[in-house]
């Protein structure tokens, strides 16, 4: 009886968890973009990587989010591997920012 409830719960829990992580990382990427915009408004020299890398990370997150509903048909392992690489790239940028 417990096994019957684990299948549907896992089917909805994993995509919701991944979507929540996508949201948190995407909101976190708005911090460097905001700092770059503030630097431009002050007249500071802002390197292109200060806004280009977060925008690429946001665009990749959007692509991952669009494939999230079809995760089961494309294979969960491939999706989770792409998600992990995206998360590592975002974390590397944010820690070395």
C-alpha positions, 0 to 999 in steps of 0.5 A, spaced: 500 500 500 505 504 501 508 503 494 502 505 490 503 512 493 510 513 492 510 513 485 505 519 483 508 522 489 515 522 486 512 524 479 510 530 482 515 531 487 522 531 483 519 536 477 517 541 483 523 540 486 527 542 480 523 548 478 524 551 485 531 550 484 531 553 477 527 559 481 532 560 486 538 560 482 534 565 477 533 570 482 540 569 484 542 571 477 538 577 478 543 580 483 549 580 478 545 583 473 542 589 478 549 590 480 552 591 473 546 596 471 547 600 478 554 600 475 552 603 468 548 608 472 553 611 476 558 611 470 563 605 472 566 601 467 562 594 467 565 588 464 561 585 459 562 578 463 558 582 469 551 581 465 553 576 459 554 570 463 548 571 468 544 572 462 546 566 459 545 562 465 538 565 465 537 563 458 539 556 459 535 556 465 529 558 461 530 552 456 531 547 462 524 550 464 521 549 458 523 541 457 521 540 465 514 537 463 517 533 457 522 530 462 519 523 462 519 522 455 526 525 454 529 521 459 530 523 466 537 521 467 539 526 461 535 532 464 538 531 471 545 531 468 544 537 464 540 540 470 547 539 474 551 542 469 547 548 469 547 548 476 555 547 477 556 553 472 551 558 475 554 556 482 561 557 479 560 564 476 556 566 483 562 564 487 567 567 483 563 573 481 
